[in-house]
Every structure is written in structure tokens, then in C-alpha cells.
Amino acid sequence: MINFFKLISWLEGISYILLLFIATPIKYLQGNPEYVKMLGMPHGILFVIYIVLAIMLKYELKWSNKTFGMVCLLSILPFGTFFVGKYLKK
């Protein structure tokens, strides 16, 4: 399950970056909200899957509250989820 979590974290990170740095500027600079609508739902779904998997792995792998908190914090920081795999190897 940890490899699936790493894949989801990578995909969630990509969707977040696309939403923040491509779709949102297009929405506000060009007045075109279509990209936000198109990328928002997949990002939301990936985010929910990420958090659910993190909760499941917390109990399965007996993560400390610090590890779980860091994994959750990385999910809201731009580029943060790209470092989840490296953080978990520590």
C-alpha cells in the first residue's frame, strides 16, 4: 500500500501545481475559469484519497503523530507531496 500512497502523493502534487500555477493565473489574468473547473475536481479527489491513505497507513505502519502530521502538512504545501517518499524513508 505504501507504493500506491507514493504514487497518489506524486499525482496529487502534480494536480496541485497545475491548479495553482497554471489554472488559477489563467482564471484571474484571462478571465477563463474553465481550467480551474477542469483541474479542480481531479485534484480534490486525489487529495481525499491521499488523506484517507495517510490515515490508513498511520495505523497499518504505526506512524507517530509527528510523522502523520508531517505527511498531512506536506499535502497542503506546494511541491510538498513530492517529498513524502523521501520523508518516509527517514
Residue, then its C-alpha position, 0 to 999 in steps of 0.5 A: m500500500i505504501n507504493f500506491f500512497k507514493l504514487i497518489s502523493w506524486l499525482e496529487g502534487i502534480s494536480y496541485i501545481l497545475l491548479l495553482f500555477i497554471a489554472t488559477p493565473i489563467k482564471y484571474l489574468q484571462g478571465n477563463p475559469e474553465y481550467v480551474k473547473m477542469l483541474g479542480m475536481p481531479h485534484g480534490i479527489l486525489f487529495v481525499i484519497y491521499i488523506v484517507l491513505a495517510i490515515m490508513l497507513k498511520y495505523e497499518l505502519k504505526w506512524s507517530n503523530k509527528t510523522f502523520g502530521m508531517v505527511c498531512l502538512l506536506s499535502i497542503l504545501p506546494f511541491g510538498t507531496f513530492f517529498v513524502g517518499k523521501y520523508l518516509k524513508k527517514 
